[in-house]
Amino acid sequence: MREPVWLFDLDDTLHHASAGIFAALGAAMNDYIVRHLGVTGEEAQDLRRRYWRRYGATLLGLVRHHAIVGSHFLDETHALPQLEEGLRASAPDIAWLRRLRGRKVLLTNAPARYARRVLRALNLLQVFDAVITVEEMQIFGHWRPKPDVRMFRHVCARLRVSPSQCILVEDSLANLKAARRLGMSTVWMRGWSSFHHPHRPAFVDRRVSRLRELKSFL
């Protein structure tokens, strides 16, 4: 039996971003949009929501419609001086993740500096065989973050694995749906999110509330 290749999301999958970090990120993005687009705070929030619904990432809307430089937006909005102090994670889950069999890859729409700061704070940086962040999700010069199926296909090629070997662990249904279309197995992490869904969608193979529940997937 081939070893599984685990693709883990970061925020609200490995740690409880909804506990405060998402609010800090949202405030930083609003401030950036206000300063660089010359809009009100309310208009900035509306743009964020609109681009999130349309593209799955605020970044794409700003790049496509406002000529914002993606790397500049990511650097400024993810600086978060108090990031490490605001991290919340489950110690038993983190300990279990270190023992999980198979290749482990972080696959996140967050920028590299932010992602690595989180992993270092959780003492997980050495656990992952690869860290793939949003800067690497560009194809032919165009940003293709999750849930772009082309990016998932590109990741499989880079890792030299077939999609059927991969298990994506995510809190985002849109990302899971795209991965399932490609043939990946999917695990919906529900432990940290406040979003309630009464049923398990057909494209979700397993729904878990804690990382340690993944042992039943094998």
Contacts in CASP RR format, 6 or more apart in sequence:
PFRMAT RR
TARGET T0000
AUTHOR 0000-0000-0000
METHOD contacts of the structure
MODEL  1
MREPVWLFDLDDTLHHASAGIFAALGAAMNDYIVRHLGVTGEEAQDLRRR
YWRRYGATLLGLVRHHAIVGSHFLDETHALPQLEEGLRASAPDIAWLRRL
RGRKVLLTNAPARYARRVLRALNLLQVFDAVITVEEMQIFGHWRPKPDVR
MFRHVCARLRVSPSQCILVEDSLANLKAARRLGMSTVWMRGWSSFHHPHR
PAFVDRRVSRLRELKSFL
2 165 0 8 1.000
3 101 0 8 1.000
3 102 0 8 1.000
3 103 0 8 1.000
3 165 0 8 1.000
4 101 0 8 1.000
4 102 0 8 1.000
4 103 0 8 1.000
4 165 0 8 1.000
4 166 0 8 1.000
4 167 0 8 1.000
4 218 0 8 1.000
5 102 0 8 1.000
5 103 0 8 1.000
5 105 0 8 1.000
5 159 0 8 1.000
5 161 0 8 1.000
5 165 0 8 1.000
5 166 0 8 1.000
5 167 0 8 1.000
6 100 0 8 1.000
6 102 0 8 1.000
6 103 0 8 1.000
6 104 0 8 1.000
6 105 0 8 1.000
6 166 0 8 1.000
6 167 0 8 1.000
6 169 0 8 1.000
7 105 0 8 1.000
7 107 0 8 1.000
7 155 0 8 1.000
7 166 0 8 1.000
7 167 0 8 1.000
7 168 0 8 1.000
7 169 0 8 1.000
7 179 0 8 1.000
7 184 0 8 1.000
8 14 0 8 1.000
8 104 0 8 1.000
8 105 0 8 1.000
8 106 0 8 1.000
8 107 0 8 1.000
8 128 0 8 1.000
8 169 0 8 1.000
9 107 0 8 1.000
9 108 0 8 1.000
9 168 0 8 1.000
9 169 0 8 1.000
9 170 0 8 1.000
9 171 0 8 1.000
9 172 0 8 1.000
9 175 0 8 1.000
9 189 0 8 1.000
10 17 0 8 1.000
10 106 0 8 1.000
10 108 0 8 1.000
10 110 0 8 1.000
10 115 0 8 1.000
10 118 0 8 1.000
11 17 0 8 1.000
11 21 0 8 1.000
11 22 0 8 1.000
11 108 0 8 1.000
11 110 0 8 1.000
11 171 0 8 1.000
12 18 0 8 1.000
12 22 0 8 1.000
12 171 0 8 1.000
12 189 0 8 1.000
12 192 0 8 1.000
12 193 0 8 1.000
13 169 0 8 1.000
13 170 0 8 1.000
13 171 0 8 1.000
13 189 0 8 1.000
13 192 0 8 1.000
14 89 0 8 1.000
14 94 0 8 1.000
14 97 0 8 1.000
14 118 0 8 1.000
14 122 0 8 1.000
14 124 0 8 1.000
14 211 0 8 1.000
15 21 0 8 1.000
15 87 0 8 1.000
15 88 0 8 1.000
15 89 0 8 1.000
15 118 0 8 1.000
15 122 0 8 1.000
15 192 0 8 1.000
16 88 0 8 1.000
16 89 0 8 1.000
16 192 0 8 1.000
17 25 0 8 1.000
17 192 0 8 1.000
18 192 0 8 1.000
18 193 0 8 1.000
18 194 0 8 1.000
19 86 0 8 1.000
19 88 0 8 1.000
19 192 0 8 1.000
20 86 0 8 1.000
20 88 0 8 1.000
21 80 0 8 1.000
21 83 0 8 1.000
21 86 0 8 1.000
21 87 0 8 1.000
24 80 0 8 1.000
24 82 0 8 1.000
24 83 0 8 1.000
25 77 0 8 1.000
25 78 0 8 1.000
25 80 0 8 1.000
26 48 0 8 1.000
26 77 0 8 1.000
28 76 0 8 1.000
28 77 0 8 1.000
28 78 0 8 1.000
28 79 0 8 1.000
28 80 0 8 1.000
29 44 0 8 1.000
29 48 0 8 1.000
29 58 0 8 1.000
29 77 0 8 1.000
30 41 0 8 1.000
30 44 0 8 1.000
30 45 0 8 1.000
30 48 0 8 1.000
31 44 0 8 1.000
32 73 0 8 1.000
32 76 0 8 1.000
32 77 0 8 1.000
33 39 0 8 1.000
33 41 0 8 1.000
33 44 0 8 1.000
33 47 0 8 1.000
33 48 0 8 1.000
33 62 0 8 1.000
34 40 0 8 1.000
34 41 0 8 1.000
34 44 0 8 1.000
36 66 0 8 1.000
36 68 0 8 1.000
37 44 0 8 1.000
37 47 0 8 1.000
37 66 0 8 1.000
39 47 0 8 1.000
47 58 0 8 1.000
47 62 0 8 1.000
48 58 0 8 1.000
51 57 0 8 1.000
51 58 0 8 1.000
51 60 0 8 1.000
51 61 0 8 1.000
51 62 0 8 1.000
52 58 0 8 1.000
54 61 0 8 1.000
55 61 0 8 1.000
55 64 0 8 1.000
56 145 0 8 1.000
56 146 0 8 1.000
56 147 0 8 1.000
56 174 0 8 1.000
57 109 0 8 1.000
57 143 0 8 1.000
57 145 0 8 1.000
59 70 0 8 1.000
59 73 0 8 1.000
59 74 0 8 1.000
59 109 0 8 1.000
59 134 0 8 1.000
59 143 0 8 1.000
59 145 0 8 1.000
60 143 0 8 1.000
60 145 0 8 1.000
62 68 0 8 1.000
62 70 0 8 1.000
62 73 0 8 1.000
63 69 0 8 1.000
63 70 0 8 1.000
63 73 0 8 1.000
63 143 0 8 1.000
70 143 0 8 1.000
71 135 0 8 1.000
74 111 0 8 1.000
74 114 0 8 1.000
74 134 0 8 1.000
74 135 0 8 1.000
75 111 0 8 1.000
75 113 0 8 1.000
78 110 0 8 1.000
78 111 0 8 1.000
78 113 0 8 1.000
78 114 0 8 1.000
80 114 0 8 1.000
83 114 0 8 1.000
83 117 0 8 1.000
83 118 0 8 1.000
83 121 0 8 1.000
84 117 0 8 1.000
84 121 0 8 1.000
87 118 0 8 1.000
87 121 0 8 1.000
87 122 0 8 1.000
89 122 0 8 1.000
90 210 0 8 1.000
90 211 0 8 1.000
92 210 0 8 1.000
92 212 0 8 1.000
93 210 0 8 1.000
93 211 0 8 1.000
93 212 0 8 1.000
94 122 0 8 1.000
94 123 0 8 1.000
94 124 0 8 1.000
94 211 0 8 1.000
96 211 0 8 1.000
96 212 0 8 1.000
96 215 0 8 1.000
97 104 0 8 1.000
97 124 0 8 1.000
97 127 0 8 1.000
97 211 0 8 1.000
98 124 0 8 1.000
98 127 0 8 1.000
100 214 0 8 1.000
100 215 0 8 1.000
101 218 0 8 1.000
103 129 0 8 1.000
103 130 0 8 1.000
103 159 0 8 1.000
104 127 0 8 1.000
104 128 0 8 1.000
104 129 0 8 1.000
105 128 0 8 1.000
105 129 0 8 1.000
105 130 0 8 1.000
105 131 0 8 1.000
105 132 0 8 1.000
105 155 0 8 1.000
105 159 0 8 1.000
106 115 0 8 1.000
106 119 0 8 1.000
106 128 0 8 1.000
106 130 0 8 1.000
106 131 0 8 1.000
106 132 0 8 1.000
106 133 0 8 1.000
107 132 0 8 1.000
107 146 0 8 1.000
107 155 0 8 1.000
107 168 0 8 1.000
108 115 0 8 1.000
108 132 0 8 1.000
108 133 0 8 1.000
108 134 0 8 1.000
109 133 0 8 1.000
109 134 0 8 1.000
109 137 0 8 1.000
109 145 0 8 1.000
109 146 0 8 1.000
110 118 0 8 1.000
110 133 0 8 1.000
110 134 0 8 1.000
111 133 0 8 1.000
111 134 0 8 1.000
111 135 0 8 1.000
112 131 0 8 1.000
112 133 0 8 1.000
112 135 0 8 1.000
115 131 0 8 1.000
115 133 0 8 1.000
116 125 0 8 1.000
116 131 0 8 1.000
119 125 0 8 1.000
119 127 0 8 1.000
119 128 0 8 1.000
119 131 0 8 1.000
125 131 0 8 1.000
130 159 0 8 1.000
132 155 0 8 1.000
132 158 0 8 1.000
134 143 0 8 1.000
134 145 0 8 1.000
137 143 0 8 1.000
137 144 0 8 1.000
137 145 0 8 1.000
137 146 0 8 1.000
137 148 0 8 1.000
137 151 0 8 1.000
138 144 0 8 1.000
139 150 0 8 1.000
139 151 0 8 1.000
139 154 0 8 1.000
144 150 0 8 1.000
144 151 0 8 1.000
144 154 0 8 1.000
145 151 0 8 1.000
146 152 0 8 1.000
146 172 0 8 1.000
146 174 0 8 1.000
146 175 0 8 1.000
146 178 0 8 1.000
147 172 0 8 1.000
147 174 0 8 1.000
147 175 0 8 1.000
147 177 0 8 1.000
147 178 0 8 1.000
147 179 0 8 1.000
148 178 0 8 1.000
149 178 0 8 1.000
149 181 0 8 1.000
149 182 0 8 1.000
152 163 0 8 1.000
152 178 0 8 1.000
152 179 0 8 1.000
152 182 0 8 1.000
152 184 0 8 1.000
153 163 0 8 1.000
153 182 0 8 1.000
156 162 0 8 1.000
156 163 0 8 1.000
156 166 0 8 1.000
156 182 0 8 1.000
163 179 0 8 1.000
163 182 0 8 1.000
163 183 0 8 1.000
163 184 0 8 1.000
164 183 0 8 1.000
164 184 0 8 1.000
164 185 0 8 1.000
166 179 0 8 1.000
166 184 0 8 1.000
166 185 0 8 1.000
167 184 0 8 1.000
167 185 0 8 1.000
167 186 0 8 1.000
167 187 0 8 1.000
167 217 0 8 1.000
168 175 0 8 1.000
168 176 0 8 1.000
168 179 0 8 1.000
168 184 0 8 1.000
168 185 0 8 1.000
168 186 0 8 1.000
168 187 0 8 1.000
169 187 0 8 1.000
169 189 0 8 1.000
169 211 0 8 1.000
169 214 0 8 1.000
170 176 0 8 1.000
170 179 0 8 1.000
170 186 0 8 1.000
170 187 0 8 1.000
170 188 0 8 1.000
170 189 0 8 1.000
171 188 0 8 1.000
171 189 0 8 1.000
171 190 0 8 1.000
171 191 0 8 1.000
171 192 0 8 1.000
171 193 0 8 1.000
173 188 0 8 1.000
173 197 0 8 1.000
173 201 0 8 1.000
173 204 0 8 1.000
176 186 0 8 1.000
176 187 0 8 1.000
176 188 0 8 1.000
176 201 0 8 1.000
176 203 0 8 1.000
176 204 0 8 1.000
177 201 0 8 1.000
177 203 0 8 1.000
179 186 0 8 1.000
180 186 0 8 1.000
180 203 0 8 1.000
180 204 0 8 1.000
180 205 0 8 1.000
181 203 0 8 1.000
185 205 0 8 1.000
185 217 0 8 1.000
186 203 0 8 1.000
186 204 0 8 1.000
186 205 0 8 1.000
186 206 0 8 1.000
187 204 0 8 1.000
187 205 0 8 1.000
187 206 0 8 1.000
187 207 0 8 1.000
187 208 0 8 1.000
187 214 0 8 1.000
187 217 0 8 1.000
188 200 0 8 1.000
188 201 0 8 1.000
188 204 0 8 1.000
188 206 0 8 1.000
188 207 0 8 1.000
188 208 0 8 1.000
189 208 0 8 1.000
189 209 0 8 1.000
189 211 0 8 1.000
190 207 0 8 1.000
190 208 0 8 1.000
190 209 0 8 1.000
191 208 0 8 1.000
191 209 0 8 1.000
191 210 0 8 1.000
200 207 0 8 1.000
205 217 0 8 1.000
206 216 0 8 1.000
206 217 0 8 1.000
208 214 0 8 1.000
END
